[in-house]
């Protein structure tokens, strides 16, 4: 599973890095960024889904998620 942020949709609310700080960070202007290559560590899938579901702009995409 991998997380991605669509920079065109991100408005910088910061919920992603507040909810999942081991997966997301912020750039110099407060917009969300993916840490590393976006791979979600085993057991951290719920955190990735929580961050994605709490993004007001739906700027977080999850690849390879089993639903």
Order of alpha helices (4+ residues) and beta strands (2+ residues): beta-alpha-beta-beta-alpha-beta
